[in-house]
Amino acid sequence: MKELLKELCLINGISGDESAVRENIISKINGYCDYRVDNLGNLICFCKGKKSSDKKLMICAHMDEVGFIVTYIKNDGTLCFGEVGGIDPSVIIGRQVTIGRNKISGIIGSKAVHNLSKDERKASPKTDSLYIDIGADSREEAEKYVKLGDSVCFDSEYTELGENCIKSKAVDDRAGCTMMIELIREKPEYDTYFVFNVQEEIGLRGSRVSAFSVAPDFAIVLEATTAADIDGISDEKKVCSLGKGAVVGFMDRSTVYDKGLYNLAFDTAEKYDIPCQTKTMIAGGNDSGAIHLSRGGVHTIAVSVPCRYLHSPSCVINLDDLESSFNLVKALAKRVHEL
Amino acid sequence: MDLKKTVFELSEAYGASGNEFPAAELALDMLKKYCPDAEMVNGNVIGKFGVHSESKLNLVLDAHIDQIGFVVTYITDEGFIKIGNLGGIDRRLLPAQQVVIHGKQDIKGVICSIPPHLTKGDSKVLDFDEIAIDTGMKKSELEKIVSLGDSITFDVKCRSLLNDRITGGALDDRCGVASVLYALELLNNCKTKYNVTVIFSTQEELGERGAKIGAFEINPDIAIAVDVSFAYAQGENEQKCGHLGKGAMIGISPSLSREISDILINTAKSADIPYQLEIMNGLTSTNADQYSISRDGAKACTLSIPLRNMHTPVEVISLADVNYTAELLASYIKGD
């Protein structure tokens, strides 16, 4: 799974521009299932299992990542941008980025620290005061390489960290995509719909339409979720911790999760001895928000990999947690059909 | 010499202030091609260029080899590394930066970033004592590799931008080191007007400390500090900045020798090498400030390569300026 995760994380695909990610995923699952791409770009796969059941189960993850879009080119050749998804300005300044299909290199700089006033040093800059420098001296020159509407992604290395952690951009939610590809290739026990969604980061938009077309009875959302188990944070505010297994929350900002599935998830984790934890704060949200309210309602649960520094160029996860999440989803999917 | 390759190699080498060894060793290796007897003296890399004679004035070319970074001050029970700063660092851009910790072996880490659900939209910038580094390791494992006092640098690969421009993490002042090396290459086999000594000095970012002892050691008549200075970018004061691609910035300041400034200006003019002026009103905050008052004093001047986003992982320079700086140094040394 590690190599697959690396390959997927390094592909650029902000919300609304997921095609490169989708094409790569199709190349991985082709021959293992039936699939189609809908009007928004969601990749909807149907995988025939060894058995059929009267319950329709959908497992999904989102393909898009947070990033930026070029909104204006100034006379001096610098690029103005908008954020695509929620990104804190403190993880935007001082980074390398790549722009557009031709992968033009750029940087997001800022006034030298020597020239900042005392007050300026103490406050994060506003995102709309930042710009991208690609080395161009004029708008005409920049326009030869960059167009308005071009996607911008963090230029960030995938690297191993410590004993069993990795650091990369876009772990949210290529971790989920990785688990789904593995599940498809392993062939599920029961017939299952696997959906790779678009536009999660700008408001759970892909999953809204794919949930409508699939019309599942049950849904399991695979995600990366925020872990704040870092220095100086008290236990109750850590939300969840790396190395403590799959995260199954009871509630977040978008969803109160199905009680039956929540209990089944922890029961399954206990039964198969899979590390599993819940969230200690009501924080974050994911495609469950759109899915559980689809049509007349869908029994929905999310299984997430705890991830530090979510929505930054340096997301950090523990690969043991990825393994635990994968094992939990696999076992849980089977038990949902046998409910 | 492939100038771009040299700048990339030097800039990607590690050498935080007080811990310059890997970068200094690389620079020493590069310098030996031109100064075979070059050696490390108390951390500084020093080499004599060509044959020195009593009849010529002693000239030193200085570029500092250190870069800004951090130092390990504590390891918490949870295995997070607490840090202090080496040099002036913009704390606003630290969250989620990738770094390398130079322990018994180099290991990678990420500077902790507090997630938005805990900051409540507050844009407060953390103080150094609130900042920690995540290595993904437990304390017991970490302590086998990392000791208090180990240095830490940003983990940045150089990238080419448009227009001959380069971005990287330690261009301040490895681009200065590269331009000094390139000047020596341009001088190969030429007669020099001065006895030239090169020094790649340590601890500039902590207050020009390597240059202070280097100046005593070398005892020059004339000193040129080849460093970087502010290049204009959005948000900067244009009156106080040079411009990328328009040549080395020749310093003029009450603390510098106007005689040397004028010679450099005239040399640039007659050799048709682009240059800019950098007018300062006192100290220059470069190593020139040390050479001018070492022993019985020296005539000092600054040649600065314009650079954007100073002391960040995304510093930007124009390779053309590194080239112009080398050409100006070479012409000056030949006495053109």
Interface residues (C-beta under 8 A of the other chain):
Chain A: D76 T78 G86 D88 P89 S90 V91 I93 G94 R95 Q96 I104 S105 G106 I107 I108 G109 S110 K111 A112 V113 H114 N115 L116 R121 K122 A123 S124 P125 S129 Y131 D133 I134 G135 A136 D137 E141 A142 Y145 D155 S156 E157 T159 E160 L161 G162 E163 N164 C165 K167 T226 A228 D229 I230 D231 G232 I233 K237 V239 L242 M281 A283 G284 R308 Y309 L310 H311 S312 P313 S314 V316 N318
Chain B: T76 E78 F80 K82 G88 I89 D90 R91 R92 L93 L94 P95 A96 Q97 Q98 I107 K108 G109 V110 C112 S113 I114 P115 P116 H117 L118 T119 S123 K124 V125 E130 A132 D134 T135 G136 M137 K138 E141 D155 V156 K157 R159 S160 L161 L162 N163 D164 R165 T167 F230 A233 Q234 G235 E236 N237 K240 G245 R308 N309 M310 H311 T312 P313 V314 V316
